[in-house]
């Protein structure tokens, strides 16, 4: 599979390697400034990484449109420098990071899919048993949502959802990964928080959901909410 080359301006999602397989991994956002062989200069991440992160290993991921599919790829790297006065325009300098690429780009698993929280007015909705669940976040690889305890989801069980994206409707099979109770001091103790992994091989669904996720990301960025 030939993977398109990254170009300046593209959005990146970064995770520290020691958090790679943790359910609460922090996904850092950045933009690519420049590429020179295996050296990548990127914007300071959000949240920011300080100098004490130098020489830490990390994973850089990004979305690629290939035909009618939107796929996420990633490569291993190491944070080698923090530049305090990187010039991005005549007379304008910003803080930047330099990452040395240590491996080849390859498809990223579902943990690396970028997740977004759909706004209340979003056209992305998830239904179980014809009832809309409250989405906390969604990616091509899965979703997190809250749901009343009237039905108790079980870790490991397979459940079929209906995913609505604008006017498109898809039946999606998913495996329940985690089920979490609300905190002891929560106002509503009658809900549960569920994380599911989608099992699908529908290129049309992947492409439609991938585009919707990117549209949500752009809207949140333009509104200053990311």
Secondary structure, DSSP 8 states (H G I E B T S, - for coil): -------TT-EEEEEEGGGTT-TT---EEEEEEEEETTEEEEE--BS---GGGTT-EEEEEEEEEETTEEEEEEEEEEEEEEEEEEEEETTEEEEEEEEEE-S--EE--GGGS--B---TT-SEEEEETTEE-EEEEEETTEEEEEEETTS---TT-EEEEEEEETTEEEEEEEEEEEEEE--TT-S--SEEEEEEEEE---HHHHHHHHHHHHHHHHHHHHTT--
